[in-house]
Each structure stands twice: as structure tokens, then as C-alpha cells.
Amino acid sequence: MTEPPNSAQEGSPPRVTGGFRRLTGGLRSLTGGLRLLPGGLLRLVRGLRRLPARMLGVAILKSNVIREVGDAKRATGQAAMVVVLVSGIATVRDYGLGWFPMLITGAVHLLLWPVWAGIAGLVGGGKREDRIRLLRVLGFARTPAILVALLPLIGGIQFAAHTWVLVAGVYGIRCTLEIGIIRATVAAVLGMVPYWIVTAVYLL
């Protein structure tokens, strides 16, 4: 005598399969919807994936990365991110001094970026387009200053980090403006003078 089919056993797979298909279809629809988001957001996410490599490349003086950063118009936002990160690190470092010194420190580091690029561009003799490219490059050149937060207990790390930033700036100016090393050094140093003056007055 043949046993009747077990409806629970034979009926479940179709329901599970159907549910799985509906779930898969829903995920595909969601993925398709994400693709309809503004292109700027998608480009931002893709750009962030390249941010660490660009930071490292400029810091270790790789000329091809420096030129890539200078020529990439969308790298301006990434350069700003680096500057804000360095500014935030410097601000947190002065937490024990109170809110006002923290604000002063953060503002000085933020303003140093366009001031450094502006003076270096004038001394280096670049055109307006070159100065914009230089703005991006010098933003990334601030990367070594992150060492102050990563290695705060090592003596002399702040001096070493600022020296590294200056060296990265000299090489960045040289590659971007295509000038000699002496002129690039003069441009980088003169661009840093306002920061050094403000720092000296602040310490006094």
C-alpha cells in the first residue's frame, strides 16, 4: 500500500525556495536603487579608497603620486580631509590647556594650508592653475604630522614630523611647479614662516 506524500516535507521546499527568491529579488532591487544615488557620493566613496595610498605616496616623495594628486581635481576634497585630520590631532593634543588654546591651534593648522600654498606659489612663480594643483599637493604633504598622534611618547617626534612635512612640501613644490630644488626650498620655507611666527607668539 503506497503511503500518501508528506505534505510538510514536500510543501516546505517550494515555500523556502520562493521566499529565498523573493529575498534575493529584494536585495537586487536595493542594489539597483543604490546605484541611483547621486554620482558625487559614489565618487567620494571610491576616492576614499585611494586616500591612504596617496597620503603615503606624497609622504615618501613619490613623484608620480605627487603629479597624480596635483592633476586630480577631485583630490582637493581629499587634501582637505588630510588637513582637517592633522588639525584635529593637534587640537586634541592641547586638550589639557583648555578650549581656547585648542581652538587657536586648530585654526592655525587649518589656515596654514592655503597660506603655505599661496606663498609657495608666488615665490615659485606658478600660474593660477599651478597654485590650485599646489594646494592639493601641500595638503597631502601634511601627512607626516599624523606621527605626532601615533607616537606621542617618543622624544623629538614633533620636530621630526614637522621636518618631514617641510621636506615633503619642498619636493611637492618642485614636482608641481617644475622648478629647481633651491627655489622650491625657498618657497617652502617662506610659506611656513607665518606658521612659525604664530607658533612662537603662542608659546610665549
C-alpha positions in Angstrom: 0.0 0.0 0.0 1.5 3.3 -1.1 1.9 5.9 1.6 0.5 9.3 0.9 3.0 12.1 0.3 4.1 14.0 3.3 2.7 17.5 2.6 5.0 19.0 5.3 8.1 17.6 3.6 7.1 18.2 0.0 5.4 21.6 0.6 8.3 23.2 2.6 10.9 23.3 -0.1 8.7 25.3 -2.5 7.9 27.8 0.2 11.6 28.2 1.3 12.7 28.5 -2.3 10.0 31.0 -3.1 11.0 33.0 0.0 14.6 32.9 -0.9 13.9 34.1 -4.4 11.8 37.0 -3.1 14.6 37.9 -0.7 17.2 37.8 -3.5 15.0 39.9 -5.7 14.6 42.4 -3.0 18.3 42.7 -2.5 18.8 43.1 -6.2 16.3 45.9 -6.2 18.0 47.5 -3.2 21.4 47.3 -5.0 19.9 48.8 -8.1 18.4 51.6 -6.0 21.8 52.4 -4.5 23.2 52.8 -8.0 20.7 55.6 -8.5 22.2 57.7 -5.7 24.0 60.9 -6.7 27.2 60.2 -8.6 29.1 62.6 -6.3 28.5 60.3 -3.3 29.7 57.3 -5.3 32.8 59.1 -6.5 33.5 60.2 -2.9 33.4 56.6 -1.7 35.7 55.5 -4.5 38.1 58.3 -3.8 38.4 57.5 -0.1 39.7 54.1 -1.1 42.7 55.8 -2.8 43.3 58.3 0.0 45.7 56.2 2.2 47.9 55.3 -0.9 48.0 59.0 -1.9 48.9 60.1 1.6 51.7 57.6 1.8 52.9 58.3 -1.8 53.3 62.1 -1.2 54.9 61.5 2.2 57.6 59.2 0.8 58.2 61.6 -2.1 56.9 59.6 -5.0 56.8 62.0 -7.9 54.2 60.0 -9.8 51.8 60.2 -6.9 52.5 63.9 -6.4 51.7 64.6 -10.0 48.6 62.4 -9.8 47.3 64.3 -6.8 48.1 67.7 -8.4 46.3 66.9 -11.6 43.2 65.3 -9.9 40.6 68.0 -9.4 38.6 65.7 -7.1 41.7 65.3 -4.8 41.1 68.8 -3.4 38.5 67.3 -1.0 40.9 64.5 0.0 43.6 67.1 0.7 41.2 69.0 2.9 40.5 65.7 4.8 44.2 65.3 5.5 44.5 68.9 6.7 41.4 68.5 8.9 42.8 65.2 10.3 46.1 66.9 11.2 44.3 69.9 12.7 42.2 67.6 14.8 45.2 65.7 16.1 46.9 69.0 17.0 43.7 70.2 18.7 43.3 67.1 20.8 46.9 67.2 21.8 46.3 70.6 23.5 43.2 69.3 25.4 44.8 69.9 28.8 45.3 73.6 28.0 41.7 74.4 27.7 39.2 75.1 24.9 40.6 78.5 23.8 44.1 77.2 23.1 42.6 74.2 21.3 40.6 76.5 19.0 43.6 78.6 18.3 45.7 75.5 17.5 43.0 74.1 15.2 42.6 77.4 13.4 46.3 77.9 12.9 46.7 74.4 11.3 43.7 74.9 9.0 44.9 78.4 7.9 48.4 77.1 7.3 47.3 75.1 4.3 46.1 77.9 2.0 48.8 80.3 3.3 51.6 77.9 2.7 50.3 77.1 -0.8 49.7 80.8 -1.7 53.2 82.0 -0.6 54.9 79.0 -2.2 53.0 79.6 -5.4 54.0 83.2 -5.6 57.7 82.5 -4.8 57.8 79.5 -7.1 56.3 81.5 -10.0 53.4 79.2 -10.8 50.3 80.3 -12.6 46.8 80.2 -11.1 46.2 76.6 -12.2 49.6 75.6 -10.8 48.7 77.2 -7.4 45.5 75.1 -7.3 47.5 72.0 -8.0 50.0 73.0 -5.3 47.1 73.5 -2.8 46.2 69.8 -3.3 49.8 68.6 -3.1 50.7 70.6 0.1 47.5 69.3 1.7 48.8 65.8 1.3 52.3 66.9 2.4 50.9 67.4 5.9 50.5 63.7 6.3 53.7 63.1 8.4 52.3 65.3 11.1 50.0 62.4 12.0 53.0 60.8 13.6 52.6 63.3 16.5 49.4 61.5 17.5 50.6 57.9 16.7 53.9 58.2 18.5 53.3 60.9 21.2 55.8 59.5 23.7 58.9 59.4 21.5 61.1 62.4 22.2 61.7 64.8 19.4 58.8 63.3 17.3 57.2 66.7 16.8 60.3 68.2 15.4 60.9 65.2 13.2 57.3 65.3 11.9 57.4 69.0 11.1 60.8 68.5 9.3 59.3 65.7 7.3 56.3 67.9 6.4 58.7 70.6 5.2 60.7 68.1 3.1 57.5 66.7 1.6 56.5 70.2 0.8 59.8 71.1 -0.9 59.6 68.0 -3.1 55.9 68.6 -3.8 56.6 72.2 -4.9 59.5 71.1 -7.0 57.4 68.4 -8.9 54.3 70.6 -9.2 55.9 73.8 -10.4 58.8 72.1 -12.1 61.4 74.3 -10.6 64.9 73.7 -9.1 65.4 72.3 -5.6 66.8 75.6 -4.2 63.9 77.7 -5.4 61.5 75.0 -4.1 63.2 75.0 -0.7 63.0 78.8 -0.5 59.3 78.7 -1.5 58.5 76.1 1.1 60.4 77.8 3.9 58.9 81.2 3.2 55.5 79.7 3.1 56.0 78.2 6.6 57.2 81.5 8.1 53.7 82.7 9.2 53.1 79.4 10.9 56.4 79.6 12.8 55.7 83.2 13.8 52.3 82.4 15.2 53.6 79.3 17.0 56.4 81.3 18.6 54.0 84.0 19.7 51.6 81.4 21.0 54.3 79.7 23.0 55.4 83.0 24.6 
